[in-house]
Amino acid sequence: MAKKSARPAKRPKIRDVFVPRPFDGLAAEPEWVALRELVPAASAPLKLAPQLAEKYGDRPVLLATVLPLAWPAMTKPDGRVLIGLQRHLQSGDVSRDLAAALVCALETEPGRTVAVPALPGEGPRLQDVLADAPLDITLHSGFEFWLDEGAADDPNVKASLERANASVYPTERLSAGPALYWCRVSDKAHVRWVLPDEEDRALSALSRLSAADALRLGEGTRFAGMFRAHGLLVPVWDVPVEPEAADWEAPTAEFAKRYAEALAVTEPETPAERRAKQGLLGRQLTLR
């Protein structure tokens, strides 16, 4: 009989630990998801938690959808800190990754390159290092907000900025709900909404609306499906290209009312609603 190995069981690496809802507990969870997955160019100031503010002072911190070369963080000579939300390397806990980038930036001398570990290991998360407050989001048509005054005079910087700006597609926030965005990508336009509600309740409400043929936003629109991002559901509509974002304020407000009514229903789902749910699940994608 072969001897059993005396080696202890292999510990899971940090990248093996997947947190399905990393922004849960933040005041603007749906907006964090939207900025991470939907919005090309936006920024929002962040406020440090009291313990970090006491240690590092009142340094301005700016959340950005993307930083140059998808850097996780950068510091400016005047002490400002920028944190990139859309980045390539990450562990299984986005919140931990972003908190590590923030702390590394605060520890870095202003104006110097910030070194951020790809796999930060255990430590504080966004919920620990930020004050609990909504996001004051500014949408941008380009990434000029990256640059200090006069930096675009450098031909290399200018060329890099032009390449980055070429990836930005028109995006506007709609007022019917948090994290609700209209966008135009090439010859198509969409409305996408990161629903703030717990996944099962949101799916049930959408299923009730689907069974009642009440998912569309109006004539010429199509419910394209939905995807799951960081533990929240994101329904997507295809809409006509020509109308501007403002023209979708009323249709999305009407849908938000129908959705709220469906969300409040407590009776068991009907057979038609259960079939509609299976149809929605069959078209659902998951983003991590």
N, C-alpha and C positions, 0 to 999 in steps of 0.2 A: 504494500500500500504506500502510495506517495505521501511524503510529509506535507502537512499544510504549512503555508508560508507564515512566518511569525511577524511579517511586516504589518503594520497597522493599515486600516482601510485608507484609501486615498481621499484626502480632503478636497471638497469641491473648490475650484478656482473662483475668484470673484466674478469672472465673466459668466460662470455657470449659474450664478444666482440672478434670476430674472425677476424684476419688480414690475408687475403688469400695469400698475397705476402710479407712476413715480411722482406725479404732481398732486396727488391726493393730500388734502390738508392745507394747500395754498389757497388764498382767498380768490384767486383768479385761475383756478385749474383749467377750465376750458380754453381760456386765452393763451395759457402756456402751451397747450397742445396745438392750438391753431398757429401760433408763431413758430412752433417747432416743425409742423407738417404742411401748412397751407400757405403761409404768407412769405413772399420773396424778400421784401425789404422793409423792415420796421425796427423801431427801437422803443425802449421804455426805461425810465429811471428806476433803480432799485434802492431800497433803504435797508441798511444793515441792521441786524438784530442788535439790541442794546449791548450785549457782551462784546460783539465785534466792533461796534462803534466806539466803545470805551477803549479797546485795545489799539485800533488803527486810526481813530479819529474820524472826523466827518468827511471822508473821501467820497467824491461823487462816483457812483457806479451806474453804468448804462448797459442794459441788456440789448443785444443786437441779434437779429435773426441769423446773420452771417457776418463773419469778420474776414479780412483778407486771407486768402489761401486756406479758408476754413479753420483758422486758428481758434483754439478754445478760449484764449484770453489775450489781452494786451494792455499795456499801461502807457499813458501819455506823460510827457515831461512835466506837466503841471499837476500830476498826481491822479488824474482821472483813470478809472478802470473800466474796460469794456469786456463783456462776457459774451461769447458766441454760442447761440442756442443750437444751430444746425452745424454739427461737426461730424467728422468721419469716424475717428476712433472713440470707442465707448465701451463701458462694461455693461452689465445687465441692469444697472440702476442709473438712469439718466440724472436723477436728482442728486445722487452722490457725486457723479462726474462733474456736474456744474458747480456744486459746492466746493469741490476740490480745486477747480479752476479759479474760482473766486478767491479762495484763501491763498492759493499760490500767487495770484496777481497782487493781493494785498501785501504779501511778504516780499514782493519784488520791488527793487528800487525804481522809482518813476522813470519812464522812458526806456527801461531795459526790456529785453525779450523775456517773456514769461515761460518758464519750463513747467509743463503740466504732465504728470504721469498718465499713461494710457489707461492703466488699471490702478486706480488709487487705493484700493483696499478699503477696509472699514474706516468709518469716520463720519463727520457731520454731513447732513443733507441740506438741501435748500430750506426745508422747513425749520432747520436749526440755525441757519446763518442769516436769514432774511426776516425783516419785520413783516408781520402779517398784514398786507395791504393790497388793494386792487392794483392792476397795472394801468398806467396812463400811457397808452400806446400812440405812437406817431407813425403813420405809414409814409414811406418815402418812394419817390419815383426812381431813385438811384442810390448809390452808396457814398455820395459825397460827405455824408456825416462821419465817415471814417477819418477824414483828413483834417489836419491842422491847417490854419490859414497859410496859403502860399505853397502847400505841398504839391498841388496839381500842376505847378509850373515845371516840375520834373517830368521830362518826356516819358520815362519808364513808368512813373506813377500814373501819369495820364493814360498811357496805353493800358495798364492793368485795370484802371477804373473803368475805362470804356468797355473792356471785355466783361467785367462784372456787371455793369449796367445793362449789357445786352441780354442778360438772363432774366431781367426783371419784367414781369408782365403786369398789366394794369390790374390793380386790386383795390377794392373799397369795402369799408365796414358798413353793414346795414344795422339799423337801430332796433329791429324787432326782437333781438335777443343777444346775449353775449356770444362772442366768438362766431358771429354770422358774417360771412364774407361773399361778395360777388367778385368774380375775376373773368378776364378775357385772355384766353391762351390761344394764340394763332387765330384760326378762323372759328373758334368755339368759345362759348361763354357758359359759366357755371355759377351756381349758388351752392355754397357748402357751409354746413352748420355743425360745430362741435357741441353736441347736446350736453348740458350740465348734469343730467340725471343719471342715476345708477343704471348700468347697462341693461339689466333684465326689464326694468320698468320702462326704459326708453324703447326697447325692442317691442314690448307688448303694446305700447301706445302707437308705434309706427305700424304694427300689424293690424290694429283696429282700423286705422286710417286707410291702410291698403285694402282691407276687405270692403270698406265703404267707398272705394274709388276716390279717396280724398287726399291722395299724396301729392298730386301735381300742384304747381304754383299758378296754373292758369292755362289759357289757350296757347298752344305752341311750345309748351314746356314738357319735360319728361323726367320722371323720377329715375335717375340712372342707377341707383343702388346706394350702398353705404359701405364704409370701411370702419374698422375698429383701430383706434390709435391711442396708445397709452391708457387703455381701459375705458375709453369713452367712445360712443358711437358718433359717426359723422355721415349723415345723409348727404347725398349729392344730387343736384338737379341740373339737367341740361336746359339752357334757356336761349332764346333767340339772341343773336350777336348784336343787332343794331341798338336796342334800347340801352341806355346808360344805367349805372347802378341805381340811381335815384328812382327809376321807374319800377324797381322791384321792392321798394319799401312797403307799399300797400299789400302786394301779394304775400310777402313773407310775414307781415303782421297778421294777415288773415290765417295763414298756415300756423303761426305760433299760437293763435287762439284755439284752432282745432286740435293742435297737439296737446296743449294744456288741458283741454276738456278730455281728450282720450287718456291722458296720463292720470287723471283723477278717477277714472272708472275702476271700480274694485271687483266687479262681477267676473266670474271665470270667463275665459275666452270661448267664443263660439267655434264650432267646427270650421266655419269659413275663416275666422281670424287665425285659427291654428294653421290652416293651410297657407294663409298669407304669410305667416311667420316663417314657415319652412321655405317659402319662395324667397323671402328676404335673406334668410340665412344662406341659401344656396348661392347668392350673389355677393356675399360679404367677403371683403378682404381684410386682412390684419396687417397693420404696420407696426414695426417695433423700432 
